[in-house]
Amino acid sequence: MKLYVGDQEALTPLEFAELAFGYGIDAELFTGVEDESAEDRLVRLDVAREVLRDLPAPAARFASALMRTAERRRVQAWKVAA
């Protein structure tokens, strides 16, 4: 199935969100990266929370969901590794 917003095809979920909301969302800001240190993670989350306050409601909900999903994945990976 192909997803279109207007006449633009979205190839990934993030592209769909960008087209639907009318602006890009830096997914790494809300999800983090694999080799992120604990200190870097805290700083990134502080910045992400500030950005969430400035986003319009639909984009803020999407970004918040990205953060929750990323945190669940980290917890699952930690449990598997333990």
VENTA-V523915 format. One record per pair of residues at least 12 apart in sequence whose C-alpha atoms are under 10 Angstrom apart, sorted by sequence separation. I is the first residue (numbers start at 0). J is the second residue. If there is no record, write none. Layout:
i->I j->J
i->I j->J
This chain:
i->2 j->14
i->3 j->15
i->4 j->16
i->13 j->25
i->28 j->40
i->31 j->43
i->50 j->62
i->51 j->63
i->2 j->15
i->4 j->17
i->5 j->18
i->13 j->26
i->30 j->43
i->31 j->44
i->4 j->18
i->5 j->19
i->29 j->43
i->30 j->44
i->48 j->62
i->3 j->18
i->4 j->19
i->28 j->43
i->29 j->44
i->47 j->62
i->48 j->63
i->3 j->19
i->4 j->20
i->27 j->43
i->28 j->44
i->47 j->63
i->28 j->45
i->29 j->46
i->30 j->47
i->28 j->46
i->29 j->47
i->48 j->66
i->28 j->47
i->29 j->48
i->47 j->66
i->27 j->47
i->28 j->48
i->29 j->50
i->25 j->47
i->28 j->50
i->29 j->51
i->44 j->66
i->24 j->54
i->29 j->61
i->30 j->62
i->29 j->62
i->30 j->63
i->24 j->58
i->28 j->62
i->29 j->63
i->30 j->64
i->31 j->65
i->20 j->55
i->23 j->58
i->24 j->59
i->29 j->64
i->30 j->65
i->31 j->66
i->22 j->58
i->26 j->62
i->29 j->65
i->30 j->66
i->20 j->57
i->21 j->58
i->24 j->61
i->25 j->62
i->28 j->65
i->29 j->66
i->30 j->67
i->32 j->69
i->19 j->57
i->20 j->58
i->24 j->62
i->27 j->65
i->28 j->66
i->29 j->67
i->30 j->68
i->31 j->69
i->19 j->58
i->26 j->65
i->27 j->66
i->29 j->68
i->30 j->69
i->31 j->70
i->26 j->66
i->29 j->69
i->30 j->70
i->33 j->73
i->16 j->57
i->17 j->58
i->20 j->61
i->29 j->70
i->16 j->58
i->27 j->69
i->30 j->72
i->30 j->73
i->16 j->61
i->16 j->62
i->13 j->61
